Amino acid sequence: DVKVTQSSRYLVKRTGEKVFLECVQDMDHENMFWYRQDPGLGLRLIYFSYDVKMKEKGDIPEGYSVSREKKERFSLILESASTNQTSMYLCASSLNFSYEQYFGPGTRLTVT
Amino acid sequence: QQQVKQSPQSLIVQKGGISIINCAYENTAFDYFPWYQQFPGKGPALLIAIRPDVSEKKEGRFTISFNKSAKQFSLHIMDSQPGDSATYFCAANQAGTALIFGKGTTLSVSS
């Protein structure tokens, strides 16, 4: 059974903190993605990676960075968390851009 | 040109009815059109997908209709059930590029 796991389901952080969201996939997929989901705005792509150490900006990369040191792991970093980064964060992976994306269960991040 | 526009934002359908969700795109280079289904508390999961060499694809009660000339595609859910209540996202891309998602449709099927 394919699996994408995310390190936390719920996270509460204070403004200005550095936040790490971890994602691990066990399918040997090349591509990994980070989205944020907000009511009425759908799924917005933050960053994606198509290979180890390779990354590309998505539609809303400001305030975020990513790291992919190993094929199975893709981390999203909020360098200095702000309240407008309160959101649901979803990680996904796929074998190819035009193949099924498998999503993790999401991390609901609250920044106070 | 990179947007995928999805409508309606929300939909209420009686049990046994037909649910229809529409998406439109501008980029004629798009060649992959999936639909994802998301239940509360879960990540989205692929429901059904189509490529532009066919005009329709059916899997059980779910059908994608694709109109290449109009640059539109739609999801039809026949005999809608309360268990179909979820958020549905359409998406599109061209080879080698990330999927672009619509903003989602929240479907409620009343019993």
Boltz contact constraints between the chains, C-beta under 6 A:
constraints:
  - contact:
      token1: [A, 42]
      token2: [B, 101]
      max_distance: 6.0
  - contact:
      token1: [A, 42]
      token2: [B, 103]
      max_distance: 6.0
  - contact:
      token1: [A, 42]
      token2: [B, 104]
      max_distance: 6.0
  - contact:
      token1: [A, 43]
      token2: [B, 101]
      max_distance: 6.0
  - contact:
      token1: [A, 45]
      token2: [B, 98]
      max_distance: 6.0
  - contact:
      token1: [A, 48]
      token2: [B, 98]
      max_distance: 6.0
  - contact:
      token1: [A, 90]
      token2: [B, 43]
      max_distance: 6.0
  - contact:
      token1: [A, 97]
      token2: [B, 96]
      max_distance: 6.0
  - contact:
      token1: [A, 97]
      token2: [B, 97]
      max_distance: 6.0
  - contact:
      token1: [A, 98]
      token2: [B, 32]
      max_distance: 6.0
  - contact:
      token1: [A, 98]
      token2: [B, 95]
      max_distance: 6.0
  - contact:
      token1: [A, 100]
      token2: [B, 46]
      max_distance: 6.0
  - contact:
      token1: [A, 103]
      token2: [B, 43]
      max_distance: 6.0
  - contact:
      token1: [A, 103]
      token2: [B, 44]
      max_distance: 6.0
  - contact:
      token1: [A, 104]
      token2: [B, 43]
      max_distance: 6.0
  - contact:
      token1: [A, 105]
      token2: [B, 43]
      max_distance: 6.0
  - contact:
      token1: [A, 106]
      token2: [B, 43]
      max_distance: 6.0
